């Protein structure tokens, strides 16, 4: 294996250590997801498989909310796709830092999650893939473990709101959002999405505000025009 294709174990461990706070928060959110999915009619196995394959809290909660309120599976899939659309530009940015051909880079790109992607960025457009892999590995472990706990012991845990688990999910993503707001443009996109959701919450089924608000992210896809001296 070429040196550039090997995993740097030191960077991998450093990424795993740095991601511990996110992994702990994600595990708590996953417990809440396991309980909520069960309340929505999902079997324990279905919730666990969903976390193992999808591994995206916002998309999973949106899908479960839509299905729980009588929405079609197609609407849930569309909601998940739109919520996860942010990973497309993130993957494009990461691509040049990954070795191998298109298929191998695509497989490595499955390790992209919000916190790992942000932490692995080196500030010059490059990413430390070993660091990213380590950061994601520990988060995946706690996300899957948390879902298993929530799905299996949901009856003992009770209502997530009673334990305050429902607050962890929005607080977790609010922290990520605040970390990513670096200029007026990103602040404007975040404010637009929040505004759309708040307007729709009172009179639309759960999950729909998230689906529609995610359209605000399209504003961020507009490329900046280069400044010509």
VOVEXVEX-549135 format. One record per residue (C-alpha): x, y, z; residue number from 0. Coordinates in Angstrom, 2 decimals. Example, Ala and Ser with C-alpha at 12.3 -4.5 7.8 and 13.67 -1.06 7.14 Angstrom:
<kemis>
> 12.30_-4.50_7.80_0
> 13.67_-1.06_7.14_1
</kemis>
This chain:
<kemis>
> 0.00_0.00_0.00_0
> 1.35_3.40_-0.97_1
> 2.30_5.63_1.98_2
> -0.36_8.22_1.11_3
> -3.03_5.49_1.28_4
> -2.12_4.26_4.74_5
> -4.02_5.36_7.81_6
> -1.94_7.48_10.15_7
> -2.67_5.80_13.48_8
> -1.51_8.80_15.49_9
> -3.88_11.12_13.62_10
> -6.66_8.52_13.84_11
> -6.32_8.33_17.63_12
> -6.11_12.12_17.89_13
> -9.34_12.44_15.92_14
> -11.07_9.89_18.12_15
> -9.98_11.71_21.29_16
> -11.05_15.10_19.97_17
> -14.48_13.76_19.02_18
> -15.30_12.30_22.45_19
> -17.61_15.21_23.43_20
> -19.51_14.87_20.15_21
> -19.65_11.09_20.56_22
> -21.13_11.40_24.05_23
> -23.74_13.92_22.88_24
> -24.50_11.81_19.83_25
> -24.96_8.72_21.97_26
> -27.52_10.50_24.11_27
> -29.33_11.73_21.01_28
> -29.28_8.18_19.63_29
> -30.95_6.87_22.78_30
> -33.69_9.42_22.21_31
> -33.97_8.32_18.57_32
> -34.32_4.67_19.57_33
> -37.16_5.55_21.94_34
> -38.90_7.91_19.51_35
> -38.64_5.42_16.64_36
> -40.26_2.76_18.82_37
> -43.08_5.12_19.76_38
> -43.59_5.84_16.06_39
> -44.15_2.15_15.35_40
> -40.68_1.10_14.24_41
> -39.45_-2.25_15.44_42
> -36.26_-2.24_17.48_43
> -34.41_-3.96_14.65_44
> -35.64_-1.41_12.11_45
> -34.43_1.50_14.24_46
> -31.03_-0.13_14.77_47
> -30.58_-0.95_11.08_48
> -31.57_2.59_10.16_49
> -28.90_4.03_12.45_50
> -26.32_1.56_11.16_51
> -26.97_2.45_7.53_52
> -28.09_6.08_7.56_53
> -26.01_7.37_10.52_54
> -27.50_10.86_10.26_55
> -29.54_12.08_13.20_56
> -31.33_14.98_11.54_57
> -32.41_12.85_8.56_58
> -33.51_9.97_10.79_59
> -35.60_12.15_13.11_60
> -37.20_13.91_10.13_61
> -38.10_10.60_8.49_62
> -39.52_9.10_11.66_63
> -41.55_12.23_12.38_64
> -43.14_12.19_8.92_65
> -43.97_8.48_9.06_66
> -45.30_8.77_12.62_67
> -47.80_11.39_11.49_68
> -49.10_9.37_8.60_69
> -46.72_10.62_5.93_70
> -45.71_8.40_3.02_71
> -42.38_6.62_2.92_72
> -41.55_8.58_-0.22_73
> -41.95_11.88_1.62_74
> -39.72_10.58_4.40_75
> -37.02_9.61_1.90_76
> -37.21_13.01_0.20_77
> -36.95_14.74_3.57_78
> -33.89_12.68_4.49_79
> -32.27_13.39_1.13_80
> -32.81_17.14_1.42_81
> -31.60_17.26_5.01_82
> -28.48_15.32_4.01_83
> -27.89_17.36_0.86_84
> -25.25_19.32_2.77_85
> -22.97_16.30_2.48_86
> -22.67_16.77_-1.29_87
> -20.63_20.00_-1.17_88
> -18.80_18.70_1.90_89
> -17.81_15.57_-0.04_90
> -16.70_17.61_-3.03_91
> -14.45_19.66_-0.76_92
> -13.03_16.51_0.84_93
> -12.52_14.58_-2.41_94
> -9.06_15.93_-3.38_95
> -7.71_14.89_0.03_96
> -8.69_11.25_-0.48_97
> -6.45_8.76_-2.32_98
> -7.57_6.22_-4.90_99
> -10.08_6.19_-7.74_100
> -13.67_7.47_-7.73_101
> -15.14_4.36_-6.12_102
> -12.55_4.22_-3.36_103
> -12.93_7.93_-2.65_104
> -16.71_7.54_-2.55_105
> -16.40_4.74_0.01_106
> -14.06_6.81_2.16_107
> -16.48_9.71_1.88_108
> -19.06_7.72_3.84_109
> -17.09_8.72_6.94_110
> -18.15_12.35_6.56_111
> -20.29_13.67_9.40_112
> -20.63_17.30_10.42_113
> -18.28_17.41_13.39_114
> -15.60_15.17_11.84_115
> -15.56_17.13_8.59_116
> -15.15_20.43_10.45_117
> -12.44_19.11_12.77_118
> -10.45_17.47_9.97_119
> -10.28_20.68_7.91_120
> -6.71_22.02_7.87_121
> -7.60_25.56_6.91_122
> -6.03_25.51_3.45_123
> -8.68_23.51_1.64_124
> -7.16_20.15_2.59_125
> -8.42_17.58_5.09_126
> -6.65_15.07_7.31_127
> -8.49_11.89_6.35_128
> -6.96_9.78_9.15_129
> -8.10_12.35_11.69_130
> -11.55_12.37_10.10_131
> -11.79_8.57_10.18_132
> -10.91_8.51_13.88_133
> -13.39_11.24_14.75_134
> -16.16_9.47_12.88_135
> -15.37_5.98_14.18_136
> -16.04_6.87_17.82_137
> -19.18_8.81_16.90_138
> -20.51_5.89_14.87_139
> -19.89_3.53_17.78_140
> -21.83_5.65_20.26_141
> -24.59_6.45_17.75_142
> -25.23_2.78_17.08_143
> -24.87_1.83_20.76_144
> -27.23_4.60_21.82_145
> -29.84_3.50_19.31_146
> -29.62_-0.07_20.56_147
> -30.14_1.10_24.14_148
> -33.09_3.29_23.19_149
> -34.69_0.62_20.99_150
> -34.26_-2.24_23.46_151
> -34.84_-0.41_26.74_152
> -37.30_2.20_25.48_153
> -40.00_0.97_27.83_154
> -37.74_1.45_30.84_155
> -36.51_4.85_29.69_156
> -40.00_6.22_29.12_157
> -40.72_9.55_27.49_158
> -37.49_11.20_26.24_159
> -38.91_14.58_27.29_160
> -39.01_13.43_30.91_161
> -35.24_12.98_30.96_162
> -34.56_16.01_28.81_163
> -33.24_13.86_25.95_164
> -35.38_15.82_23.50_165
> -33.29_18.93_24.22_166
> -29.96_17.29_23.40_167
> -30.65_16.95_19.68_168
> -31.44_20.62_18.93_169
> -28.73_21.81_21.33_170
> -26.16_19.58_19.63_171
> -26.92_20.88_16.15_172
> -27.23_24.46_17.38_173
> -23.66_24.18_18.65_174
> -22.50_22.89_15.26_175
> -24.40_25.65_13.50_176
> -22.88_28.38_15.63_177
> -19.41_26.98_14.95_178
> -20.02_27.09_11.19_179
> -21.37_30.66_11.05_180
> -18.36_32.62_9.89_181
> -19.92_35.42_7.87_182
> -23.16_37.21_7.11_183
> -24.02_34.84_4.29_184
> -24.07_31.70_6.41_185
> -25.91_33.58_9.15_186
> -28.52_34.65_6.60_187
> -29.03_31.07_5.37_188
> -29.40_29.81_8.95_189
> -31.87_32.60_9.79_190
> -33.91_31.92_6.65_191
> -34.17_28.20_7.44_192
> -35.17_28.91_11.04_193
> -37.75_31.44_9.92_194
> -39.34_29.04_7.45_195
> -39.56_26.31_10.10_196
> -41.07_28.61_12.72_197
> -43.75_29.82_10.30_198
> -44.74_26.28_9.32_199
> -44.65_24.57_12.74_200
> -48.09_25.79_13.96_201
> -50.11_24.44_11.03_202
> -48.17_21.67_9.28_203
> -47.51_18.05_10.30_204
> -44.27_17.29_12.14_205
> -41.37_16.83_9.78_206
> -42.73_19.11_7.07_207
> -41.11_22.28_8.54_208
> -37.74_20.53_8.44_209
> -38.35_19.41_4.88_210
> -39.29_22.87_3.62_211
> -36.73_24.75_5.72_212
> -33.93_22.67_4.23_213
> -34.61_24.42_0.91_214
> -32.89_27.45_2.45_215
> -29.63_25.55_2.13_216
> -29.91_25.96_-1.65_217
> -29.06_29.61_-1.12_218
> -25.66_28.52_0.07_219
> -25.00_26.63_-3.16_220
> -24.66_29.82_-5.16_221
> -21.03_30.25_-6.02_222
> -19.31_33.48_-5.19_223
> -18.25_35.40_-8.22_224
> -14.47_35.84_-8.40_225
> -13.22_39.33_-7.83_226
> -11.40_40.64_-10.87_227
> -8.62_43.05_-10.03_228
</kemis>
